[in-house]
């Protein structure tokens, strides 16, 4: 890195909200012909009390789960509302039929869940589990997919094609569906799905408490995977190109052709950030920072600027999994 430190401020836009997060960079060892960096990651809203394992860290319906700060899951697609453009991710394409209130999603082949020691093929059944559990037990997509209609509204056509039928059409709800993370590997969540399939809507609602307490094992679906969790940090590392002959990073390279993750082989997700003042103190004390999202009051920016160590460059950004885009 150069002698001067540069703080980049990027404005990350989601559908109707601004998502921000903070990354700090420390130079690690060189790999091949380019430098690599360890990124220390946090955001102004990151404050997690980590319950000792075994706990439902990797359960998307458990209060206080660690999925969001770990960030090793992917959506069907990313959406840029400023240009009205999509980036296919887990999905390779989709068809939208407003007149029939139907969305058909065609998934990529050769993507795999990874936990550091094994792989599971990604299929439409993983997507089914995500949406079916949310709709049937938690009314997560009501009124567009009601709990009582989840069994007929979400249909796996084959291992790489899934169909959604909306009870009421919405010009935007299908976009929210596409940008939802898929966090539910079928072999892990299948028993819960099969129990819900025997229940009516009222029984499923009552059963939802059991779901929130389920201690799911870790499986990631992204270019990075979790390697450790402490009370302060979640460490994630870049996946290998191949594992047991299965393409991991090799496949993600095709999903994100303009990625920069070869520079960022390890992320340290700092999960006990509690104030802008704390962030400013870390910056001023000893950290080289790259910030791709920022929402601090201007007074904090002035404090940091007075150190003479930082300059600010504002740039637009669209991102799905941190530094990958």
C-alpha positions as CSV (number, residue, x, y, z in Angstrom):
1,X,0.0,0.0,0.0
2,X,1.1,3.6,-0.5
3,X,2.3,5.7,2.4
4,X,-0.9,7.7,2.5
5,X,-4.1,6.3,3.7
6,X,-7.3,6.8,1.6
7,X,-10.8,6.4,3.0
8,X,-13.3,5.7,0.3
9,X,-16.9,6.5,0.9
10,X,-19.2,4.5,-1.3
11,X,-23.0,4.8,-1.2
12,X,-24.6,1.4,-1.4
13,X,-28.2,1.4,-2.6
14,X,-30.6,-1.4,-1.9
15,X,-34.2,-1.4,-3.1
16,X,-35.5,1.5,-0.9
17,X,-32.9,1.6,1.8
18,X,-29.2,2.5,2.0
19,X,-27.0,-0.3,3.2
20,X,-23.7,0.7,4.7
21,X,-20.7,-1.2,6.1
22,X,-17.1,-0.5,7.0
23,X,-14.1,-2.4,5.9
24,X,-10.5,-1.8,7.1
25,X,-7.5,-3.1,5.2
26,X,-4.2,-4.5,6.5
27,X,-1.6,-5.8,4.1
28,X,-1.0,-9.5,4.3
29,X,1.5,-11.6,2.4
30,X,1.7,-11.4,-1.4
31,X,0.1,-14.1,-3.5
32,X,1.3,-14.7,-7.0
33,X,2.0,-11.4,-8.7
34,X,-0.5,-9.2,-6.7
35,X,-0.8,-8.2,-3.0
36,X,-3.5,-9.6,-0.8
37,X,-5.2,-7.9,2.1
38,X,-7.0,-8.9,5.3
39,X,-10.1,-6.8,5.6
40,X,-11.6,-6.0,9.0
41,X,-15.3,-5.6,8.4
42,X,-18.0,-3.9,10.4
43,X,-21.0,-1.6,10.1
44,X,-22.6,1.1,12.3
45,X,-25.4,-1.3,13.2
46,X,-23.2,-4.3,14.0
47,X,-23.6,-5.3,17.6
48,X,-24.1,-9.0,18.3
49,X,-24.0,-10.9,21.5
50,X,-22.7,-14.3,20.5
51,X,-24.4,-17.1,22.4
52,X,-21.9,-20.0,23.0
53,X,-22.2,-22.9,20.6
54,X,-24.3,-24.9,20.2
55,X,-26.7,-22.1,19.3
56,X,-28.8,-21.3,16.2
57,X,-26.1,-19.1,14.7
58,X,-26.8,-20.3,11.2
59,X,-30.6,-20.3,11.4
60,X,-32.1,-17.4,9.4
61,X,-35.3,-17.5,11.6
62,X,-33.5,-17.4,15.0
63,X,-33.3,-14.1,16.8
64,X,-29.7,-12.9,17.0
65,X,-28.4,-15.3,14.3
66,X,-25.1,-14.5,12.7
67,X,-25.9,-14.9,9.1
68,X,-25.9,-11.2,8.2
69,X,-22.5,-10.2,9.7
70,X,-21.0,-13.4,8.3
71,X,-22.3,-12.7,4.9
72,X,-21.5,-16.0,3.2
73,X,-24.8,-16.5,1.4
74,X,-26.0,-15.3,-2.0
75,X,-29.3,-14.1,-3.6
76,X,-30.8,-15.4,-6.8
77,X,-29.9,-12.0,-8.3
78,X,-28.7,-8.5,-7.4
79,X,-30.7,-5.5,-8.5
80,X,-29.5,-2.0,-9.2
81,X,-32.5,0.3,-8.8
82,X,-30.7,3.3,-10.3
83,X,-30.5,1.6,-13.7
84,X,-33.2,-1.0,-13.3
85,X,-30.7,-3.7,-14.1
86,X,-30.2,-7.2,-12.6
87,X,-27.1,-9.2,-12.1
88,X,-27.9,-13.0,-12.1
89,X,-26.2,-14.8,-9.3
90,X,-27.6,-18.1,-8.1
91,X,-30.2,-17.8,-10.9
92,X,-29.0,-17.7,-14.5
93,X,-32.3,-16.3,-15.8
94,X,-36.0,-16.0,-14.9
95,X,-39.4,-15.3,-16.6
96,X,-42.1,-13.1,-15.1
97,X,-45.7,-13.5,-16.1
98,X,-47.8,-10.7,-14.5
99,X,-51.0,-11.9,-16.2
100,X,-50.6,-15.3,-14.4
101,X,-49.0,-13.9,-11.3
102,X,-46.1,-16.3,-11.9
103,X,-42.3,-16.2,-11.7
104,X,-40.2,-19.1,-13.1
105,X,-36.5,-19.1,-12.0
106,X,-33.8,-21.0,-13.8
107,X,-30.8,-21.8,-11.6
108,X,-27.1,-22.1,-12.3
109,X,-25.5,-25.5,-12.3
110,X,-22.2,-26.3,-10.6
111,X,-22.6,-24.2,-7.5
112,X,-22.0,-25.8,-4.1
113,X,-22.6,-25.2,-0.5
114,X,-19.3,-25.4,1.5
115,X,-18.4,-25.7,5.2
116,X,-14.6,-26.0,4.9
117,X,-14.6,-29.8,4.8
118,X,-17.4,-30.9,2.5
119,X,-19.7,-29.8,-0.3
120,X,-23.4,-30.1,-1.1
121,X,-24.7,-29.4,-4.6
122,X,-26.9,-26.3,-4.9
123,X,-30.4,-27.1,-6.3
124,X,-33.9,-25.8,-6.5
125,X,-34.8,-27.6,-3.3
126,X,-32.6,-25.3,-1.4
127,X,-34.5,-22.3,-2.8
128,X,-37.8,-24.2,-2.0
129,X,-36.8,-24.7,1.6
130,X,-36.0,-20.9,2.0
131,X,-39.3,-19.6,0.6
132,X,-41.5,-22.4,1.8
133,X,-40.5,-22.3,5.5
134,X,-40.7,-18.5,5.4
135,X,-44.1,-18.4,3.8
136,X,-45.7,-21.4,5.6
137,X,-44.5,-20.9,9.2
138,X,-43.7,-17.2,9.4
139,X,-46.0,-15.5,6.8
140,X,-42.8,-14.0,5.4
141,X,-44.3,-13.4,2.0
142,X,-47.9,-12.6,2.9
143,X,-50.2,-11.5,1.4
144,X,-48.5,-12.4,-1.9
145,X,-47.9,-16.0,-0.8
146,X,-50.2,-16.8,2.1
147,X,-49.3,-19.5,4.6
148,X,-52.4,-21.6,3.6
149,X,-51.3,-21.4,-0.1
150,X,-47.6,-22.0,0.3
151,X,-47.9,-25.7,-0.7
152,X,-49.4,-24.9,-4.1
153,X,-47.7,-21.5,-4.7
154,X,-44.1,-22.7,-4.5
155,X,-43.3,-25.6,-6.9
156,X,-40.0,-27.3,-7.8
157,X,-40.2,-28.1,-11.5
158,X,-36.8,-29.9,-11.6
159,X,-33.5,-29.6,-9.8
160,X,-32.7,-26.3,-11.4
161,X,-36.1,-24.7,-12.0
162,X,-38.6,-23.4,-9.4
163,X,-41.9,-21.7,-9.9
164,X,-43.6,-19.1,-7.7
165,X,-47.3,-18.2,-8.0
166,X,-48.4,-15.1,-6.2
167,X,-51.9,-14.9,-4.7
168,X,-51.9,-11.2,-5.5
169,X,-49.7,-9.6,-8.2
170,X,-47.1,-6.9,-7.2
171,X,-44.8,-5.1,-9.6
172,X,-42.0,-5.2,-7.1
173,X,-42.5,-8.2,-4.8
174,X,-40.9,-10.6,-7.3
175,X,-37.8,-8.4,-7.2
176,X,-37.6,-8.8,-3.4
177,X,-37.8,-12.5,-3.9
178,X,-34.9,-12.5,-6.4
179,X,-32.6,-10.5,-4.1
180,X,-33.3,-12.7,-1.0
181,X,-30.3,-14.7,0.3
182,X,-30.7,-18.5,0.0
183,X,-29.5,-19.8,3.4
184,X,-31.1,-23.3,3.6
185,X,-29.3,-26.3,2.2
186,X,-32.0,-28.9,1.5
187,X,-30.4,-31.9,3.4
188,X,-30.3,-29.8,6.6
189,X,-33.8,-28.2,6.3
190,X,-35.7,-31.0,4.6
191,X,-37.0,-32.6,7.9
192,X,-38.5,-29.2,8.9
193,X,-40.1,-28.7,5.4
194,X,-41.6,-32.2,5.5
195,X,-43.1,-31.6,9.0
196,X,-44.6,-28.3,7.7
197,X,-46.1,-30.1,4.7
198,X,-48.3,-32.1,7.1
199,X,-49.6,-29.0,8.9
200,X,-52.3,-26.5,8.2
201,X,-51.5,-22.7,8.5
202,X,-52.4,-22.5,12.2
203,X,-50.3,-25.6,13.1
204,X,-47.4,-24.2,11.1
205,X,-47.6,-20.9,13.0
206,X,-47.4,-22.7,16.3
207,X,-44.5,-24.8,15.1
208,X,-42.5,-21.8,14.1
209,X,-41.1,-21.4,17.6
210,X,-39.5,-24.8,17.2
211,X,-37.9,-23.6,13.9
212,X,-36.4,-20.6,15.6
213,X,-34.6,-22.9,18.1
214,X,-33.2,-25.2,15.5
215,X,-29.4,-25.4,15.7
216,X,-28.5,-25.6,12.0
217,X,-24.9,-26.6,11.0
218,X,-22.9,-24.1,9.0
219,X,-23.0,-24.2,5.2
220,X,-22.1,-21.2,3.1
221,X,-23.1,-20.4,-0.4
222,X,-20.8,-17.7,-1.6
223,X,-17.1,-17.2,-2.6
224,X,-16.2,-17.0,1.1
225,X,-16.8,-19.4,4.0
226,X,-16.7,-19.0,7.7
227,X,-13.6,-20.4,9.5
228,X,-14.1,-19.2,13.0
229,X,-16.4,-17.3,15.4
230,X,-15.4,-15.5,18.6
231,X,-17.3,-13.0,20.8
232,X,-15.8,-10.2,18.7
233,X,-15.1,-11.5,15.2
234,X,-16.4,-13.8,12.5
235,X,-13.5,-14.8,10.2
236,X,-14.3,-15.8,6.7
237,X,-11.8,-16.9,4.0
238,X,-11.9,-17.2,0.2
239,X,-12.9,-20.6,-1.0
240,X,-10.5,-22.9,-2.8
241,X,-10.8,-23.1,-6.6
242,X,-11.8,-26.8,-6.3
243,X,-12.6,-29.1,-3.4
244,X,-12.8,-32.9,-3.9
245,X,-13.0,-32.3,-7.6
246,X,-16.0,-29.9,-7.4
247,X,-15.6,-26.3,-8.6
248,X,-16.0,-23.8,-5.8
249,X,-14.3,-20.5,-6.5
250,X,-13.9,-21.7,-10.1
251,X,-17.7,-21.4,-10.5
252,X,-18.0,-18.2,-8.6
253,X,-15.4,-16.7,-11.0
254,X,-18.0,-17.2,-13.7
255,X,-20.8,-15.6,-11.6
256,X,-18.8,-12.5,-10.9
257,X,-16.5,-12.0,-13.9
258,X,-15.3,-8.6,-12.6
259,X,-14.5,-9.7,-9.0
260,X,-11.6,-8.4,-7.0
261,X,-11.6,-11.0,-4.3
262,X,-8.1,-12.3,-5.3
263,X,-6.9,-9.3,-3.3
264,X,-9.1,-10.0,-0.2
265,X,-8.4,-13.6,0.8
266,X,-9.6,-13.2,4.4
267,X,-12.2,-11.0,6.1
268,X,-12.4,-10.3,9.8
269,X,-16.0,-9.3,10.5
270,X,-16.0,-7.2,13.7
271,X,-19.4,-7.7,15.3
272,X,-19.3,-5.6,18.4
273,X,-19.1,-2.1,16.9
274,X,-21.3,0.2,18.9
275,X,-20.7,3.8,17.9
276,X,-19.3,6.1,15.3
277,X,-16.9,7.5,17.9
278,X,-15.5,4.0,18.4
279,X,-15.0,3.7,14.7
280,X,-13.3,7.0,14.5
281,X,-11.1,6.0,17.4
282,X,-10.0,2.8,15.7
283,X,-9.2,4.7,12.5
284,X,-7.2,7.4,14.2
285,X,-5.3,5.0,16.4
286,X,-3.8,2.4,14.1
287,X,-6.0,1.2,11.3
288,X,-5.8,1.6,7.5
289,X,-9.4,1.7,6.3
290,X,-11.4,1.1,3.2
291,X,-15.0,2.0,3.8
292,X,-17.5,1.0,1.2
293,X,-20.5,2.3,3.1
294,X,-20.7,5.2,5.6
295,X,-23.5,6.9,7.5
296,X,-21.6,8.8,10.2
297,X,-22.5,12.4,11.2
298,X,-20.4,15.0,9.5
299,X,-18.9,16.0,12.8
300,X,-17.3,12.5,13.0
301,X,-15.9,12.9,9.4
302,X,-14.4,16.2,10.4
303,X,-12.8,14.6,13.4
304,X,-11.2,12.0,11.3
305,X,-10.2,14.5,8.6
306,X,-8.3,16.6,11.1
307,X,-5.8,13.8,11.5
308,X,-4.4,14.6,8.1
309,X,-4.3,10.8,7.4
310,X,-7.5,10.4,5.4
311,X,-9.2,11.8,2.3
312,X,-12.7,11.1,1.2
313,X,-13.9,10.0,-2.3
314,X,-17.6,9.5,-2.9
315,X,-18.5,6.8,-5.4
316,X,-21.7,4.9,-6.3
317,X,-21.7,1.2,-5.6
318,X,-23.8,-1.9,-6.0
319,X,-22.8,-4.9,-4.0
320,X,-24.2,-8.3,-3.0
321,X,-21.4,-9.8,-1.0
322,X,-18.9,-7.2,0.0
323,X,-15.9,-6.6,-2.1
324,X,-16.9,-9.0,-4.8
325,X,-18.5,-6.6,-7.3
